[in-house]
Amino acid sequence: MKIETLLTSIGRSPEEHEGAVNPPVYHASTILFPTLADFEAAEKAGWPLVYGRSGTPTVRELEAALAELDGAECAIVTSSGLAAIVIALTATLSNGDHLLIPDSLYGSARKFCDQELTRYGIEVTYYDPLVGAGITSLMKPNTKVIYIESPGSLTFEVQDIPAIVKAAHAKNAIVIADNTWATPLYLRTVEMNVDICIHSCTKYIGGHSDLVMGLITHSKKFNPQLRRTYRNLGAAIGADEVYFASRGLRTLAVRLKQHQETAFILAKWLAARPEVVKVLHPGLPSCPGHDIWKRDFKGASGLFSILLKPYPHKALAAMLDGLEHFGMGFSWGGYESLIIPFTPERTATPSWTHDGLCIRIHAGLEHPDDLIADLKKGFERLNGAA
């Protein structure tokens, strides 16, 4: 079955819901049991529907759909993408363990590692995201988990996942990968033997900027410990968010195709601008790890960055404040185009020496001609205020 067809069919059982095309939304906290025997059996089993926080039929159908989409045996939806990261790391790490994290890591995940994991006696080491097989030299006898985010969501280094997985498994370490940027449509992490995969459903799976949700996909081997930690941390998801994710899933393929096409058009146009030093888009040769992207990925999404020459802050404000079609806001993956300035945080890769402006762009579903015209006027304001 082709992916476009799969997306329209998974997680739906009309025959079980009086013919309704979409699964019904269960708004439920308390679940009633007809007999004491049923109550006691549910408590012992743990997995069946016992309380709203542990999941409803709506949640179960979405989890089954997302597991199938990712080619995984199990899936857990969580209250946010960060919650998915926290649960995955908390479930797999203990006091005295060592964690290897890429230096291009998502900022909120970095704060969790630095401010929380270290308090629990877990050693955290950042590594150059382009290290590849060289990760072996950074591993210690107590290295338990190697985390991957490919590409990095600000600077877009593409990591050599097969090389890192091979090195990790040779020393019995677990590999956790964040695959939000590419989605299961453009990168098949399960087929690359990644142990646990993270997605922020807030982004492309939701697709409409009205949802906050995370996802963990994994094998049955890891399900007991991940499910236990999920319950203990209380990172449950609401019924309406589950519905939004299920709805967004149906159009993921067509939306992602348009995001990709528009982003390529913008990236190539920006690469020719005199104000731009470099375009960091995995699909372009200028991006670190581009050859790995060509080897491992089936496509690109709509998120990328550009490096500008040095300009005063007032010039940046003039450029960004007057944009019509690009909003300034965190997150990405929705239908609207976004733009934000950023400063990379680096501790393991001091080779980052760019002293100009860094800007991240999310190409939405607007027509690329309108987006280019908007950026062109923005550059005129940038230069005029410099």
Secondary structure, DSSP 8 states (H G I E B T S, - for coil): --HHHHHHHTT--GGGTTT-SS------SB---SSHHHHHHHHHH-SSS-BGGG--HHHHHHHHHHHHHHT-SEEEEESSHHHHHHHHHHHH--TT-EEEEETT--HHHHHHHHHTGGGGT-EEEEE-TT-GGGGGGG--TTEEEEEEESS-TTT-----HHHHHHHHHHTT-EEEEE-TTTHHHH--TGGGT-SEEEEETTTTTT-SS----EEEEE-GGGHHHHHHHHHHHT----HHHHHHHHHHHHTHHHHHHHHHHHHHHHHHHHHT-TTEEEEE-TTSTTSTTHHHHHHH-S---SEEEEEE----HHHHHHHHHT-SSEE--S---SSSEEEEE-----SS-TT----S-EEEEE--SS-HHHHHHHHHHHHHHHHHH-
